[in-house]
Amino acid sequence: MAVDLNKLVDKAYADNNLGDLVAAPVSALKGVSDGDAKLLKEAFNITTVGDLGSNKYFTAAAALVALNNAK
C-alpha cells in the first residue's frame, strides 16, 4: 500500500523513512506549527510524531471517531 507522505508531513520530511518520521518533531506534520508543538509539549509532554500517535488521549479520541464512523 503506497501512502503519499507529501500530504501528511512538511516538505523537509517527505523523503524520510517511517522510523525517522516517528522520531521527528511533531511540527514535521503538515499544519502543526512550532507554537502548536510547544503547546503539545506543555500540555501532554508530546515532542515527537510517535509521542502524538501513541498518546492515550489522542488514541482514545481516534478510536471513538472510528467506532462512530463504523456504525
QUIDA-V113274 format. One line per field, one symbol per residue. phi: phi as a letter, one per 40 degrees, with the letter a starting at -180 (. if undefined). A space follows every 10 residues. Layout:
phi->???
//
This chain:
phi->.cbccccbbc dcbccccccc cccccdcccd gbcccccccc cccbfcbbdc dccbcccccc cccccccccc c
//
